[in-house]
Amino acid sequence: MTLTAPSTYKALTEQEAIRLAQSLDVFASSATLQCEEIGDGNLNYVFRITDSATGQGLIIKQALPYAKVVGESWPLTLHRATIEANALKLHGSLAKGRVPEVYATDAALAVTVMEDLSQLTILRNGLIDGKHYPKLAEHIGSYLAHTLFHTSDFGLHPFEKKRLAAEFSNPELCKITEDLIFTDPFFDHDTNDFEEPLREAAQAIWDNEPLKFEVAKLKRSFLTEAEALLHGDLHTGSIFVDEDDTKVIDPEFAFYGPIGFDIGLFLANLIVQAITRSGEERELIVQDITQTWQVFEQQFSGLWESDGIETYKTTTGYREYAIEKIFHDAIGFAGCELIRRTIGLAHVRDLDDIADESTRIDRKRQTLKAGETLIQTRREYQSIKQLETAIKELSK
């Protein structure tokens, strides 16, 4: 559905968001609608429109022509809204029930209208509160297997795959990732942000040439390996959950890249939780890390057998080679994410909200060490159980 909207861009007010919602066949014509701006992200406005009588709601997300976290000095393309909406639709068709439903879009306004998920909790918030979600690993492992396999050369005709790769060309947001994950944290760059007690640890990273050599390889993989359509920013703030449901949101960084990238970012955010937890709560998170990979590997392998179109799919050792590459890539990307979330521009509340300064600095040093270790030793892990053991040691 396309909205009845102006043909040129303007940032919405709450009243204008209500008028857009009224133009859709979602609410009763007599409904009294309320609007709340709920966005806490860096790049967009997010409005929740609700019927005051029934509580029924929807979300209107509008991209801004600049990075909200910085201001107009950091301009951004509005086309990312179209990329996000199209990624939600495609991923929703491949991993049914794992993304919000898209009701309407408008390219000129850079607006996407979608399902309201306010009955769910942002995963990061729930994890910080010590919650555990028993179906999370199964749901995310399955989401990753289906979205990544079915948009790759393993499961998609090469003409269609190349068409999608062109459709999801996303150079501006990819450049943000290139800089903030793979470059700036590994140099003394002015975008980096960290407490002074971490300077020595940061300097050690900047001086570690073997580490930077491995990061350079991972960055090149990100730049050149158009393997599958990625979410592109899959962290625990991009997932809504409850005990029974899981929904992945915000794929505005979607593009064609290495399969291991989405997996690595998600696992890294769980590793942060393993570092900040202790005892049984830590054990549950480590189990989620292991199960996520196990579900991904099992379902990706099943799709390889049932839906694979690659000529060499039955060649002895090829599937194992492909999955091993994904595994090692994911570990390396996880390491980069751990470092950038600690000393780079965009942090995570899991670490920053630790009230006691001494504990916070210790946990951040652990996170940096974990990142370095995973990047440099990623090819030494031959199974998820070996990685599980390493994570337990790194998070003690």
Secondary structure, DSSP 8 states (H G I E B T S, - for coil): -B----SS-----HHHHHHHHHTSTTS-TT--EEEEE---SSSEEEEEEEETTT--EEEEEEE-SEETTTEEEEE--TTHHHHHHHHHHHHHHHSTTSS--EEEEETTTTEEEEE--TTSEEHHHHHHTT---TTHHHHHHHHHHHHHHTTSTTTS-HHHHHHHHHHT--HHHHHHHIIIIIIGGGTT-TT----GGGHHHHHHHHT-HHHHHHHHHHHHHHHH---EEE-S--SGGGEEE-SS-EEE---TT-EEE-THHHHHHHHHHHHHHHHH--HHHHHHHHHHHHHHHHHHHHHHHHHHHHH---TTTTSTTHHHHHHHHHHHHHHHHHHHHHHHHHHSSS--HHHHT-SSHHHHHHHHHHHHHHHHHHHHHGGG--SHHHHHHHHHHHT-
